Amino acid sequence: MEQDKEIKSNCIKIFNETKDIEYVLTYLRDNGYSKIQSVQTLIELQKTDLGKAKRIVHLSKSWADMYSRDEKFHDAIEKVSEKIRG
């Protein structure tokens, strides 16, 4: 928990000094944060809404290697949802 506070504190410092959200996202990922944790941190850091934070993280260079996998997952969920709705 203490490490989490330190990481978030460092994110605030990084963002205030650089205004570079990509650098913040890379820092989070390098410190073991998941995409979901990165979204949550971005919401806290920028006081932004969930949708915007998700788009920023999903489309970031920091998470570019996961983009294709996540899009396929999203498409699969939509197909299942369509089947359920009939």
Secondary structure in CASP SS format (residue, H / E / C, confidence):
PFRMAT SS
TARGET T0000
AUTHOR 0000-0000-0000
METHOD secondary structure of the structure
MODEL  1
M C 1.00
E H 1.00
Q H 1.00
D H 1.00
K H 1.00
E H 1.00
I H 1.00
K H 1.00
S H 1.00
N H 1.00
C H 1.00
I H 1.00
K H 1.00
I H 1.00
F H 1.00
N H 1.00
E H 1.00
T H 1.00
K C 1.00
D C 1.00
I H 1.00
E H 1.00
Y H 1.00
V H 1.00
L H 1.00
T H 1.00
Y H 1.00
L H 1.00
R H 1.00
D H 1.00
N C 1.00
G C 1.00
Y C 1.00
S C 1.00
K H 1.00
I H 1.00
Q H 1.00
S H 1.00
V H 1.00
Q H 1.00
T H 1.00
L H 1.00
I H 1.00
E H 1.00
L H 1.00
Q H 1.00
K C 1.00
T C 1.00
D C 1.00
L H 1.00
G H 1.00
K H 1.00
A H 1.00
K H 1.00
R H 1.00
I H 1.00
V H 1.00
H H 1.00
L C 1.00
S C 1.00
K C 1.00
S C 1.00
W C 1.00
A H 1.00
D H 1.00
M H 1.00
Y H 1.00
S H 1.00
R H 1.00
D H 1.00
E H 1.00
K H 1.00
F H 1.00
H H 1.00
D H 1.00
A H 1.00
I H 1.00
E H 1.00
K H 1.00
V H 1.00
S H 1.00
E H 1.00
K H 1.00
I H 1.00
R H 1.00
G C 1.00
END
